[in-house]
Structure formats: structure tokens, C-alpha cells
């Protein structure tokens, strides 16, 4: 059914785990906030920020590796040229 497919989608994507974690955290708060929705937004927003930082880190690493590959390819070309003239 459509509902069952959607439930499986939420489970696979980790949405159920994230929502459960934030709701358990809210339940365990000794000093519960007046605005529960703000607590939930803050929690989920924090995860998004962490994920963005990880994405930025991986993009930087990818750029550095691409640069290194380019340098190594130039070195290979130079060595091949030297072998031809030797």
C-alpha cells in the first residue's frame, strides 16, 4: 500500500531514527522548553549543519586529490618524454 511504502521510505532514509532520537531527547529533558517545535528544529538543524561541514570537508579533500592526480599525470608525461629522448 501507499502508506506502507512511505513508512519503508522513512525507515530507509533514517527519518524515523532521527525523529525518535529527538523525541526521546525532548522526553528526557529535565527542563522542557516551552516551544517543543523549536527544540525539534534546533536538533534537526544541528544535524544538517554537521552534515554540511562533513560535505565541505569531503569536497576540499576531493579537490586536493584531483590536484595531486593532475600533478602526478604531469610527472608521468615528463618521465615519458625523458625516456624517449634518452
N, C-alpha and C positions, 0 to 999 in steps of 0.2 A: 504494500500500500504506500501511498504518498507520505503518510506520517512516519511510517517505519523507515522509509528511505531517508527522510530528513533526519530522523533520530540517529541512524547509522552514520550519516554525513557529519553530524555534530560530534559523535564519538570519535570518528576517524580524524577529524581536524583538531581535536584536543579542546574544543569549546566546552564540552561537558566537564572535563577535568579542571579547566581554568575557572569556570563558574562555581564548581563545587569548592575549589580552594578558597575563592574569595568569600563565599558564603560561610564556610567553616571559620575563616579568619574573622569575619564580622560577628559570628556567633560567639567566638572565644574572646572577643574584646571585652575587657573589664569595664571600660568606659566607652560605651557605644555612642557613635556620633548621632547627632540629631538627623542628619541627612544621610540615610543609608546609600542612596544612589551616588552621592559624592564619593563615599568610601569605595564603592564598586568601580566608579570611573577612575579614581586615583590608582587603585590596584591594577586594573587592566591597562591603564595608560602607562604605568611603570613598566609593565611587561613589554609594551610596544617600544618604549624608549630603549630598554635593554636590547631588544631585537634590532633596532635601528643602529645602535652602537656596534653590535656584532656584524651587521651588514656592512657598515662603513669600514670596519677593521678588515673584513674579508676582501672588500673592493680594493683597499690600499695594498694588501698583500698580493692580490691578483695583478695589479698594475706593476708592482715591483718585480714579480715573477716574469711578466711579459717583457719588461725592460731587460731583465737578465737573459732571457731567451734571445732577444734581439742582439745583445752583446755577444753571446756565445755563437750565434749564427755568423756575425761579422768575423769573429776569430776563426771560425771554420773556413770561411771564404779566403781569409788571408793565408791560412796554412795551406790550403789547396793551391792557391796562386804561387806560394813559395815552392811547393813540391813540383809544379810544372816548370818553373824556371831553373830548378836545381839539376 
